[in-house]
Amino acid sequence: MSRSIPIGYALANLPRYTSYPTAPHFGPLGEAEYRIWLSGIRPQDPLSLYLHIPFCRSLCWYCGCHTSVTRSADRIARYGAALLKEAALLAAALPAHAGVASLHLGGGTPSTLGAAGLRSLFAGLRASFGFRPDAELAIELDPRVLDEEIVAAMAEAGITRASFGVQDVEPAVQRRIGRVQTEEVVARGVGWLRAAGIKAINLDLMYGLPGQTGAQVAATARLAAELGADRVAVFGYAHVPWMKPHQNAIHTEDLPGALERLRQAETAEQVLVAAGYRAIGLDHFARPEDPMAVAAANGTLQRNFQGYTTDAAPALLGMGASSIGGIAAAGYAQNEPNERRWVAAVEAGELPIRRGRATTAEDRLRRHCIERVMCDFALDLAALPPALVAEVRPALAPLEADGILDLTPDLLRLTAAGRRHVRHVAACFDGYLGTGAGRHSAAV
């Protein structure tokens, strides 16, 4: 058990490090600079696309995403049309490239576009960008609002991977987070997907929810294994009501404490590993034959705004209100988050970039260190500039003393007990931590 490590580590608030520099350090960024970044994409570079669909049928109180509730068909249709126009504008701004290797539809609930909307969107994306034959096309789904018509449209569009939000199977916990869904609804959705030929299934679970117990976390993890999910993500609930006011519907006094959160995370891991899954990074699990498990084993696992990924494309292009993308050699770019202003900008023929961060050579070096620590639980210090190693060693020393990592002159490696606290190790390489106004979620 990780309880041998001082509990103070679990009490700290730290970034999730899905980017570096992290989003609180973004600033104003304009279309003209972004177009310069795009011009640096090379003919041999594959593309990764992220499309944000910010609509849901109802609001889940735990949600930390940029989303809103709507049932307006006109609003959704206008958004879908604007996505197609943004795709065409973005494609026209690109130099020659090697086609789309990865696409992710996130939200929100992307299926709110409807069957016809999904077919239209994918037809437009293929026409604008061109997809590689082996491209992975992934979508996030809410099993409560899925039907066979939507599944058929997804299969026709070429979707290869789908992620279901499950969170917790206990009805009492579900009522406390505003998301009631039965195990039967989840199983039915998984069956529909597999019958349609969409074989790669991800299930997303959570710990640290109000009123949640370790036994409930274990039951949910067992369900994921019984359903044969290829990947399972087990996220710690991030209570950030200062950013997401709807989270005030969740009472702080109902949340598990730091030690209980730690036990719940470990319980989920024990169940999934016993069921044959490989632990991947901080919070993912995959079947041994899954590409994510293979990437973790051979040291090619990546991390981006969707978390752990096998996507190694040097250009991630975001579309939709609030979406974030990044070009490895240039920086990060975020779209206008306000839906109406985003639509207006796209309809005016603009790439709707509003915020971002150009990265320096030092940023990219530190990003490499943070990514390898987060993905490999190890870092080759001998390959780093001696000045950086000398700078971070004083910060690493107390983590070594507390059993989180082992240090040699040439290698940093987290201990088995320390892996749960990997964000603390990553933070040692963060040159911006503690500057600016950013607030972060619990480190465990």
N, C-alpha and C positions, 0 to 999 in steps of 0.2 A: 504493500500500500504506500501511496505517496505521502502519508501522514508523517513519515519520518523527516520530511522536509518542512521547515517552519511554515505555519499556516499564513504568515504574513504575505507570502508570495501569492496565495490564492485571493487575498483581499485587494491586491493592487488593480488599478485600471490602466490598460495598455492598448495600443492599436492592434488590429488584427493583421496588419501588414499584408493586405492584398495589393498594395502599391507602396512605392517609396520614391519621393516623399509622399506622405499620406495626405488624404483629401483635405484635412484642416489647413494644410499649407499651400493649397491651390490659391491662385489669385486671378485677376482679370486676364482673359486671353481672347484675342480677336480672330475673325475669319481669315484675315490676310496672313497672319503668322501660321495658322493651321494649314493653309494651302501650301505654304513653303515646306512645312513638315511632310505633307503628302507627296510633294514633288520628289522627295528623297527616297521613296519606295523604289526598289530595284526590280528589273524584269524577273529575277529568280525568286522573289519574295512571295510566299503565299499570304493570303489575307485571312483574318479572323473577323467575324462580324458579331456584334451584340446589338439586338433590337429590344428596346424597352416598351412594354405594353402596360400602361399605368392604371389599368381598370380592374376592379373586382366587383362581384355581386354583393358582397358584404365585407365588413371590415373585421379582420382578426386583430384582437387587442395587443398581441405580442409583436405584431409586424413592425419591422424597422425599415421597410422598403418605401420607395416613392410611389404611392398609389392612391387611388380615390375610388369611391363607390359610384357606379352609374348603371342605369339600365336604358340609357338613351341610345337607340340604334343610330340616330343621326350623328351624335357626338362620336360614337365609335367608328362609324363609316368615314367621317371627316378625318379622324386620326389615321385610319388605315390608308386613306388617299394621300395624306401628308407624308406618311412613311415611304410610300412608293416614290413620291416626288423627291424626298430627301435622298433616297437610294440613287435615283437618277442623277441628282446634282453631285453627289459624292463620287459616283462612278465617273462622271465627266471630268472631275478634278484630278483623277488618278492618272499617273503614267502607266506604262505597261507593267503587268504583274503576273504572278503565277496562278491566279484563281483562288477561289474561296476553299480553304481547307477545313474551316470550322465555323459553325454558326450557332448562336445561342439566343433563343427567345425567352426573355425573362419578364418579370412583372412585380406586382400585379399578376393577372391571370391571362396569359396570351390567348387562350381559347375564347375569350370574350369577343375576339374578332369574328367568330362564327366560321362555319365551314367554307362559305363562299369567300369570306375575307382572307382566310388562310391560303386558299388556292390562289387568289389574286396576288397576295403578297409574295408567295414563293415564285410564281411565274415572273413577277417583276424583278425580283432579286436575281433570278437566274439570267434574265435578259440583260440586267445591268452589269453584273459582275462575272458570271461564269463560275460554275462549281466544279471542283476537281472530282473525279470519279469516286474517290475514297473519302470524300468530305464527311465529317461527322456533323449532323444537324440535330440539335437538341432543343427541347422545349420544357418549360416548367408548367405543371398542371395542378389544378385543384380537383381531386376526384369527385367532389360533390356536384360539380357543374359540368362533368364530362358526359358525353353521350356517343353512341355509335356513329352518328353522322360526322361529328368532329373527328373521331378516330379515323374514319375512312378518309377524310380530307387530309389528315396528317400523313397517313400512309401514302396517299397519292402525291403529296408534296415532297416525299422522300425523307421524312423525319426518321432518324435512326436511333435516337435516345430520348427517353422521357423521364422527368423527375416528378414524383408525387410528394406533396407535403403531407406528412402523417402526424408529426409532433408527438402525440401521446394517445394511447388507445383508451385511457380511463375516462368515462363520461364526466365524472366530477371535475377532472382537470380541464377537459374540453369546455365545459360550461364557464369555467373561470377565465378562459382565454378567448371566448367568443367564437369558437370553432368546433361545432359538434359534427362529427362524422363517424359512422360505424366502421368496424373492421370489414363488414360485408361490402360497403361502398368502395373501400380501397381494393379489396380482392377482386371485385367486379371490374374495376377500371384496369387493373393489371391484366386480367383475362382478356378484355377487349383489345388491349394493345398487342398482346402476344398473338392473338388470333389474326390481327391485321398485319402481322409481320414486323412489328416494332419490338424487337427482342431485348434491347438494352434498357433495363429499368433501374432507376435510382429512387431510393426512398429517403426522405429527409426527416430526421427525428430531432427532438429537443430535450434537454434537461434544464433544471433550474427554474421550471415553471411553477406558478402558484399552487400550493397544496400538493405538489408532486412528491412521490416517494421513490426510493430506489427499486422497490418491487414493481412499481408501475413502469419505470424506465426499462427494467429487465423484460417485462411482458411485451412492451412495444418493440424492443430489439429482437425478441423471439419471433414476433409476427413478421418483421422484416426478413428474417432468415427463412421462415416457413414459406413466405411468398417467393423466395428465390431471387431477391433483388441482387443485381450485379454489383451495385455500389450502395453503400449506406453512409449518409452523413449524419453526425450526431453533434448538433450545435448547442452551445450554451446560450440560454436566453439572455439577450442584452437588454437590460432595463435602462432605457435612456429617455425618460419622459420629457427632459428639457429639449430633446430633438423631435420626439414624436409624442405630442400631447395626448393622443388617444391611449397611450400606455398608462395614463393615470387611472384608467378603468381597472388596472391590476394593482392591488394594494401591496405596498412594499412589505408590510408585515406578514403577508402570506407567502413570500418568496423564501426558498431554502437558503440557509446561510452558506458561507464559503466552504466550510468543511463538508456539508451535505452535498453541495454542488460537485465537489471533488469526488465524493463517494459515488454519486450518480454517474458521472462521466466514466469512472473506472468500472462500474457495474455494467454499463452498456458495452464497454470494450471487452470485458470478460465473456459476456454472452456471445458477442459476435465472433470473437476469436475462437471460442469453443465450437461455434457453428461452421468454422472453416474459413472465415474471412481474414485477410491480411490487414493489419492496422497501417494506415497511410497518413503520415503527417500528424497534425494535431487532432483532427476530428473526422477523418474519412476512413472507410473500410471498403475493401473490394475483394471479390473472388480472385483466387490466385491467377487465373487465366485472363482476367480483365486487363485491358491496356493500362489502366491506372496502376495496378499492382506491378505490372511489368516495368512501367516507367520508374516507379519507386525503387524497384530492385536494381535497375541499371543506372540510376542517378540522373535520369532525364525528366523527373517530375517537375512541373512548373506551378507557379502561383499567380493568379490574376484576380480581377474584381469578382469573379464567380467562385473564388476559393482555389482549391487544388485542381489541377487540370493537366491533361496531356498535350494541350495546345501550345506548340512552340512557334507559332507564326510571329514574325517580328512586328507586324502591324495589326492591332486590334482596333477596329473602327466601330464607334458607337453611333446608333441611330435611335431616334425617339427622344421624348422629353426626359431630361436629367441623365441620359446615358453617358457613360464615361468610356473612353477608349485610350489607347496609348500606342505610341510608335517608339520602339525600343531605343533608337538612336536620337530621339528628339525630346519626347516628353509626353504628358498626359493632357487630354482635352475632354471637357465636359460640356454637354449641350445645355441650352436654356432649360431650366427645370419647370418653369411655368408652362402648362399645356397650351394655353391660348397664345402666349407670346412665341412659343416654339412653332405652333401651326402658322402664325402670321409670318414669321421669319422665313419658313420654308416656302410658303405660298408666294412670298416676295422674291424667291430665287436665291436666298442666302443659305450658306451652311451655318446652322444656328449655334455655333460655338460661343460660350460665354465665359467659362473659367478653365483654368488648367495650370500647368507648370512645366516650363522648359527644364530639362535635367542637365546638370553639369557632369563632367567626367567623374567627379568625386561622388555625385549622387548615384551614378550608374555602378560604380564600384561598391558602394555601400548597399545598393539594391541587390547586387549579386550576393553579397555576404548574407543579407537577411533572407533572401530566397533560399539559398542552400541550407542555412540553419533550419528554416521552417520546413523544408522538403526532405532533407537528408539527416537532420539531427546531428550534423557534423560539418566541419569546415576545414579546408586545407589552409592553414595559416602560412605555410611556407610559400604559397603562391601569391600572398598579399604583400603590398608595400610595407616594409618594416615600420614606417612611421605610423601607419594605421594600426598595426598590431600593438605597437608600444602604447598608442592612445587608449585602446580598448582593454588591455590587460588589467589595469586597476579595477575596471568595472566587472570584469569576469572573475576576478579573484574571490570575492565573497560568494559568488554562485558556486564556485568550485568547493569552497569551504563548507557550504550548506548541502553538498551532495547533488547539485543539479547537473554539473558537468565535470568532465575530466580534461585537464590541459597538459599538453606536452609542448615543447618549443615549436613543433610543426603542425600540431593537430588539436582542434577543439572537437570534443564529442560529448553529447548529452548522455547522462546515465539513464537507465530504464525508468527510474523513479522521477528523473528530472524532465522527461519528455512532456509531461503535462504542463510544464512551466516554460515551454520553448519561447513564448513571447517575451519573457524576461531576458533571455539570451539574445534574441533578435534586437531588443531595445538597446543593448550595449553598442550596437553599430549605428544607431539612429542619431544623426547629428542635429536633428531638429526637435527631438523630444523635449518637452518642457518649455518650448518657445511657442508663441501664438496663443490662441484662445481655444484650441481643440480640447474636447473632453472625450473620454473613451470608456468602453465597457469593461466588465470584470475580466481579468486575465485568465480565469478558469471558468 
